[in-house]
Amino acid sequence: MKRLLLITAVMCLFTSKTIVSGRPYYSENKSKPAYDRSYHFAKGIVNLRIGFPWVNTFNFNYQALGEISNIGFMGLSLGVDYLYLDRSFVSVSGAGIMDFLLPFPAPIDYGGIKDHSLSLYGSVSNNHLLIDKRFSVGYGLSFGNDVWNTINHDHWSEDAPQELVEQESVSRQSHSLGLVFPVYYYSKKNFYCGFVYRPMLLQFIEEARWTYQHTVSFDFGWQIRLNKR
């Protein structure tokens, strides 16, 4: 978690100073463009949100099948935000997150036994803009499909224990119902970054049971205004 916080702080600081897209307006002296936050954040505005959950942590609990805490990279999220007030908006979004070994797409030749985690989920949240509309804090509901697979990729060394070489792959899958808490920082353009914390409280496998699980993602992306004011 400390590593995730450090990565988020560095990425937000770097990208907020380097991303240069968005719509500016000009100040009175017309010498320097200044960003008008009401372009994306005003009552009645609808924004499309395209995000990339870059670092993801997983905590899954399958009782007799085991429990895992894992971390990895990559994902994609899409959402639509509707501002029903100047400082409040409803967000409907869907996301897919995974624990890919590298922070960029690349072919990997796995060897031995490796755990792979994946989560596909949708969420609805109510969000509030704070501090000159630079931050948003939200809360809502989520429903997801969670996967934890233990795969025997073979490619064993000659001195590997026989019980490991012969171990079969295990697939675990469940649905979950829980909460979602997105927290974002918005740069002076249309770039944003932050965290999405998703605690899962009700798990559905063969029957429903109460259990705590969660995912946490560092998310960054861009928002695109879809309508006129």
C-alpha positions as CSV (number, residue, x, y, z in Angstrom):
1,M,0.0,0.0,0.0
2,K,2.9,2.4,0.8
3,R,4.3,1.7,-2.7
4,L,0.9,2.4,-4.3
5,L,0.6,5.7,-2.4
6,L,4.1,6.8,-3.5
7,I,3.5,5.9,-7.2
8,T,0.2,7.8,-7.1
9,A,1.8,10.9,-5.7
10,V,4.6,10.9,-8.3
11,M,2.3,10.3,-11.2
12,C,-0.1,13.0,-10.2
13,L,2.7,15.5,-9.8
14,F,4.3,14.6,-13.1
15,T,1.2,14.4,-15.2
16,S,-0.5,17.5,-13.8
17,K,2.4,19.5,-15.2
18,T,2.9,17.7,-18.5
19,I,-0.6,17.0,-19.9
20,V,-1.6,19.9,-22.1
21,S,-5.0,19.0,-23.6
22,G,-8.4,20.6,-22.7
23,R,-10.2,23.8,-23.5
24,P,-8.8,27.1,-22.2
25,Y,-10.2,30.6,-22.0
26,Y,-8.1,33.8,-22.2
27,S,-7.6,36.2,-19.4
28,E,-8.1,40.0,-19.8
29,N,-4.5,40.6,-21.0
30,K,-4.8,37.7,-23.5
31,S,-1.2,36.8,-22.9
32,K,-1.7,33.4,-21.2
33,P,-4.5,30.9,-21.5
34,A,-6.1,29.9,-18.2
35,Y,-8.3,26.8,-17.8
36,D,-12.0,27.4,-16.9
37,R,-13.1,24.6,-14.6
38,S,-16.7,25.2,-15.4
39,Y,-16.1,23.8,-18.8
40,H,-16.2,20.3,-17.3
41,F,-17.8,21.0,-13.9
42,A,-21.0,23.0,-14.1
43,K,-24.6,22.0,-13.5
44,G,-26.0,20.0,-16.5
45,I,-22.7,19.0,-17.9
46,V,-22.2,15.4,-19.1
47,N,-18.6,14.1,-19.2
48,L,-17.2,10.9,-20.7
49,R,-14.4,9.4,-18.6
50,I,-11.7,7.2,-20.1
51,G,-9.4,5.8,-17.4
52,F,-6.5,3.4,-17.1
53,P,-6.2,1.6,-13.7
54,W,-2.4,1.3,-13.8
55,V,-1.6,-0.3,-10.4
56,N,-4.1,-2.7,-8.9
57,T,-4.2,-4.6,-5.6
58,F,-6.4,-7.6,-4.9
59,N,-7.6,-9.3,-1.7
60,F,-9.8,-12.4,-2.5
61,N,-11.2,-14.9,0.0
62,Y,-12.6,-18.2,-1.2
63,Q,-12.7,-20.0,2.3
64,A,-11.7,-23.6,1.7
65,L,-10.2,-22.7,-1.7
66,G,-7.8,-20.2,-0.1
67,E,-7.1,-16.5,0.3
68,I,-4.8,-14.3,-1.8
69,S,-3.4,-10.8,-1.7
70,N,-1.8,-9.8,-5.0
71,I,-0.6,-6.7,-6.9
72,G,-0.1,-6.0,-10.6
73,F,-0.6,-3.7,-13.5
74,M,-3.0,-2.6,-16.2
75,G,-6.7,-2.2,-16.8
76,L,-9.3,-0.1,-18.5
77,S,-12.3,1.9,-17.2
78,L,-15.1,3.8,-18.9
79,G,-17.7,6.0,-17.3
80,V,-20.2,8.8,-17.7
81,D,-20.6,11.6,-15.2
82,Y,-23.7,13.9,-14.9
83,L,-23.4,17.1,-12.9
84,Y,-26.8,17.6,-11.2
85,L,-25.2,20.5,-9.2
86,D,-22.2,22.7,-9.8
87,R,-20.2,20.7,-7.2
88,S,-22.0,17.3,-7.3
89,F,-22.2,14.6,-10.0
90,V,-23.5,11.0,-10.5
91,S,-21.1,8.6,-12.1
92,V,-21.9,5.3,-13.9
93,S,-18.8,3.3,-14.8
94,G,-17.4,-0.1,-15.7
95,A,-13.9,-1.3,-15.3
96,G,-11.6,-4.3,-15.8
97,I,-8.5,-4.6,-13.7
98,M,-5.8,-7.3,-13.7
99,D,-2.4,-8.1,-12.1
100,F,-0.2,-8.2,-15.2
101,L,3.4,-8.6,-14.2
102,L,4.7,-5.5,-16.2
103,P,3.4,-1.9,-16.3
104,F,3.1,-2.1,-20.1
105,P,1.9,-4.6,-22.6
106,A,4.5,-7.2,-23.5
107,P,4.7,-11.0,-24.1
108,I,5.7,-12.9,-21.0
109,D,6.8,-16.6,-20.9
110,Y,5.7,-17.6,-17.4
111,G,7.3,-20.6,-15.7
112,G,6.2,-22.7,-12.8
113,I,3.1,-21.9,-10.8
114,K,1.7,-18.4,-10.9
115,D,-1.5,-16.8,-9.4
116,H,-3.5,-14.5,-11.7
117,S,-6.2,-12.1,-10.5
118,L,-8.8,-10.3,-12.6
119,S,-11.9,-8.3,-11.8
120,L,-14.6,-6.9,-14.0
121,Y,-17.1,-4.6,-12.3
122,G,-19.7,-1.9,-12.7
123,S,-20.4,0.9,-10.2
124,V,-22.8,3.8,-9.5
125,S,-21.5,6.6,-7.3
126,N,-22.4,10.0,-6.0
127,N,-19.5,12.4,-6.0
128,H,-18.7,15.8,-4.6
129,L,-16.2,18.4,-5.8
130,L,-13.9,20.0,-3.2
131,I,-11.2,22.7,-3.0
132,D,-11.9,24.8,-6.1
133,K,-13.1,21.7,-7.9
134,R,-9.7,20.2,-7.9
135,F,-10.7,17.1,-6.0
136,S,-13.7,14.8,-5.9
137,V,-14.7,12.3,-3.3
138,G,-17.4,9.7,-4.0
139,Y,-19.3,6.8,-2.6
140,G,-21.6,4.2,-4.1
141,L,-22.4,0.6,-5.0
142,S,-20.5,-1.9,-7.1
143,F,-21.2,-5.4,-8.6
144,G,-18.4,-7.4,-10.0
145,N,-17.1,-10.7,-11.4
146,D,-13.8,-11.7,-9.6
147,V,-11.4,-14.3,-10.8
148,W,-8.4,-15.9,-9.1
149,N,-6.6,-18.6,-11.1
150,T,-3.6,-20.6,-10.0
151,I,-1.9,-21.8,-13.2
152,N,0.8,-24.4,-13.7
153,H,2.7,-22.9,-16.7
154,D,5.2,-25.9,-16.8
155,H,8.8,-24.9,-17.9
156,W,10.2,-26.4,-14.7
157,S,13.8,-26.8,-14.0
158,E,15.2,-30.4,-13.7
159,D,15.6,-30.2,-9.9
160,A,12.0,-29.0,-9.3
161,P,10.0,-31.0,-6.8
162,Q,7.8,-33.6,-8.5
163,E,4.7,-32.6,-6.5
164,L,4.9,-29.1,-7.9
165,V,5.5,-30.2,-11.5
166,E,2.4,-32.4,-11.3
167,Q,0.2,-29.9,-9.5
168,E,-3.0,-29.1,-11.4
169,S,-4.2,-25.6,-12.2
170,V,-7.0,-24.3,-10.1
171,S,-9.7,-21.8,-11.3
172,R,-11.8,-19.8,-8.8
173,Q,-14.5,-17.4,-9.9
174,S,-17.3,-15.6,-8.0
175,H,-19.6,-12.5,-8.1
176,S,-19.5,-9.8,-5.5
177,L,-21.7,-7.0,-4.3
178,G,-20.2,-4.2,-2.3
179,L,-19.3,-0.5,-2.1
180,V,-17.0,1.8,-4.1
181,F,-15.1,4.9,-3.0
182,P,-13.5,6.9,-5.8
183,V,-11.1,9.8,-4.9
184,Y,-9.7,11.9,-7.8
185,Y,-7.5,14.9,-8.4
186,Y,-8.1,17.0,-11.5
187,S,-5.3,18.9,-13.2
188,K,-5.8,22.3,-14.9
189,K,-6.8,20.5,-18.1
190,N,-8.9,17.4,-18.6
191,F,-6.5,14.9,-17.0
192,Y,-7.3,13.3,-13.6
193,C,-5.7,10.7,-11.3
194,G,-6.6,9.1,-8.0
195,F,-7.7,5.9,-6.2
196,V,-10.7,3.6,-6.4
197,Y,-11.3,1.6,-3.3
198,R,-13.8,-1.2,-3.8
199,P,-14.7,-3.2,-0.6
200,M,-16.8,-6.3,-1.4
201,L,-19.1,-7.5,1.3
202,L,-21.4,-10.2,-0.2
203,Q,-19.9,-13.0,-2.3
204,F,-21.9,-15.3,-4.6
205,I,-20.4,-18.7,-5.5
206,E,-22.8,-21.6,-5.1
207,E,-24.7,-19.5,-2.5
208,A,-24.4,-16.0,-1.1
209,R,-22.2,-15.4,2.0
210,W,-20.9,-12.4,3.8
211,T,-17.2,-12.0,3.6
212,Y,-14.8,-9.0,3.2
213,Q,-12.7,-8.7,0.1
214,H,-11.4,-5.7,-1.7
215,T,-9.6,-4.2,-4.7
216,V,-7.7,-0.9,-4.8
217,S,-6.6,0.8,-8.0
218,F,-4.5,3.8,-8.9
219,D,-6.4,5.2,-11.8
220,F,-5.5,8.0,-14.3
221,G,-7.3,9.2,-17.4
222,W,-9.0,11.9,-19.3
223,Q,-12.5,13.3,-19.3
224,I,-14.3,14.5,-22.5
225,R,-17.3,16.8,-22.3
226,L,-20.2,15.4,-24.3
227,N,-22.8,18.3,-24.3
228,K,-23.2,22.0,-24.5
229,R,-24.1,24.0,-21.4
